[in-house]
Amino acid sequence: MSRIPKLPISNTKENRPGLLNRPISRTIANSLSDADKKNLLLNHTRPLRNGPTTSAPAPRLKRAATVPTTTIPAAKVTKIEKKVTVAPKIPPYDYKARFNDLLEKHKVIKGEFNDLKDKHVEVSDEYEKVKETAQSSANERDILKEKLLNTLNDLREKTAEFERMKIDYEIQKHENEDLHRKTKLLEEVTSSLKKKTAELDQLQADFNDLTRRHTSLKEETEALRVLSDHLKKVSIEFDKLQLDYKESQETITKYKTDAEALQNILASMYKEQRDLRNTIQDLKGNIRVYCRVRPPLDSEASKPLFNLNVIDACSIEVEKIELNFSSARKGKSQHAFSFDGIFTPHASQEDVFAEVSPMVQSALDGYNVCIFAYGQTGSGKTYTMEGGCGTEQYGIIPRAFNMIFTCMEDLKRMGWELTIKASFLEIYNEVIYDLLNSSKDQVSHEIKMVNSKGTDIYVSNLKEEEVKSSHDFIRLMIFAQRNRQTAATLNNERSSRSHSVAQIKISAINEKRKEKFTSNLNLVDLAGSESGKTTQRMDETKHINRSLSELSKVILSLQTNQSHIPYRNSKLTHLLMPSLGGNSKTLMLVNINQFDECFGETLNSLRFATKVNSCRTIKAKKNLTMVDTL
Ligand SMILES: Nc1ncnc2c1ncn2[C@@H]1O[C@H](COP(=O)(O)OP(=O)(O)OP(=O)(O)O)[C@@H](O)[C@H]1O
């Protein structure tokens, strides 16, 4: 209540008689604008923040107080002064001038008097106006006073209300503070509750984890218990097994000793068997000749056949009755031949190989071996050497390889490590072709000597592939066959007019026995042996005949124990040199067919085979060497 401004009593007209009663003050009051009056009133009614209003004079009032009350304007006074200063000095004797000057001065004063008169009128008018304004201001003041009183009453009421509100506000504030405190408390409680809840959750999770672990531990314990039981059993079994193991070890040691003894026996037996085989072969001769008669094919069923009588396992008789009596050869032509064996048209590939296999065995025993098929075109040489499709139809070459790989296992058991390498070549028109090289640009191949003794030879630039299984070998053989066929397609009937040679090189080493050997197995499918008269291709036939006749010459020279054997006269004899006359075993298969039209060629083949059969080479020597350091 102390802040409520009191009504300034000093502002009333009655308490300030000197101000409004004076005419000039009335003029000032009248000259006040409405805004000034309002300000004045506000200054009186404004709360007393800056001290009592009586001490702050209204700015307008100050300005109004400066209204000039003098009768002569200052400018005019200056003018007069100026005129007085600039007037020329009139000598005292010049009365006329002095009179004129006085006249002039009178004129000026008169003018000024008139001006002042006008001014007086003006000021009088202004005074009237100010008087009126003062009157209206007094009226307004009364109204304002009334308003002020009303406002003061309102103010008092409002102040009372304000006080009430203040009390309410205090109560509210108090309540608010109380509420704030409670809210804070609640927040603290909530936060601690949250913490507790989180802790509870964590505890719950820990509890769940522990429960899980407990369960798994329980299971593990159970499993461990089972394991422990099992371990106990195993331990008992282990003890038993240890006893058994000791016994077994003793038995194994005994068996090992026995096995070693057996192996030694086996090795010596194998050696004996090998020596026996060799003796038998020596007895049979190192060049052995078999004759195979090929059956007519279904397509050849209508072809007339000559008579062929198998006298015994080693002898045949061929007979042709010449019906054309005009011919010089009229009558019966009968010839008997004996070889190491005869394969009739009914003999299977297996039957043939059964006779050939000792030769392959010889190669595995360390001897050089050559097996070749001789005969006219279409007599069954390729069928005998390579065979047809399917294992039953396999010829000597794939069967020899199967046998090598089967024996390899037995040899391994006896401590032998074998390395097998294969190469395939073709001699056509006295030129050697590598059948494992499919590129068109063939390099030249020469037959060269391995050592100065000239007992062993090799073909230069020939591709040699190591073979690890019979499957590997079949793949190589098919590759070589295809190469040969491709060449045959380019050059019609080339396959019949070329000699095909499959060379197998066996290298064996026995670390235990400190022994090693290398042997060569040459498997040859010769070109057709028909004479030049029956063929159109003279050039090819010349080469074929030359190589075959050189073969025959070599065999004849060997037969007659000639000092010089013409091996180098043809590529074929040169290549087969180690297998024909040297330290080797040779098997020749003479293939014939029974067709009437082929009787002459068949006779030629049989005669050539007989020559070969009568040929005796020097006793074959095994290529075995003792190894000092492996
Ligand atoms: N013992 C046999 N049993 C069944 N068929 C055979 C027999 N011998 C050969 N043949 C078949 O006779 C045909 C000619 O045989 P092959 O091609 O082996 O004769 P070749 O003497 O090699 O001829 P070339 O000199 O032209 O190579 C082939 O179709 C072959 O399958």
The ligand as a Gaussian input file, in Angstrom:
#p B3LYP/6-31G(d) Opt

LIG

0 1
 N       41.189000    -112.770000     -85.566000
 C       40.256000    -111.934000     -86.040000
 N       38.967000    -112.088000     -85.659000
 C       38.041000    -111.245000     -86.120000
 N       38.257000    -110.224000     -86.978000
 C       39.513000    -110.028000     -87.396000
 C       40.588000    -110.867000     -86.947000
 N       41.704000    -110.431000     -87.529000
 C       41.362000    -109.381000     -88.292000
 N       40.056000    -109.121000     -88.201000
 C       39.352000    -108.072000     -88.900000
 O       39.790000    -108.067000     -90.244000
 C       39.928000    -106.748000     -90.733000
 C       41.346000    -106.481000     -91.205000
 O       42.194000    -106.653000     -90.112000
 P       43.395000    -105.651000     -89.813000
 O       43.017000    -104.262000     -90.114000
 O       43.873000    -105.965000     -88.459000
 O       44.396000    -106.085000     -90.900000
 P       45.874000    -105.511000     -91.130000
 O       46.703000    -106.628000     -91.507000
 O       46.270000    -104.736000     -89.951000
 O       45.627000    -104.532000     -92.348000
 P       46.538000    -103.315000     -92.743000
 O       47.820000    -103.871000     -93.228000
 O       45.718000    -102.636000     -93.798000
 O       46.686000    -102.513000     -91.490000
 C       39.536000    -105.829000     -89.629000
 O       38.189000    -105.436000     -89.788000
 C       39.675000    -106.690000     -88.391000
 O       38.754000    -106.303000     -87.384000

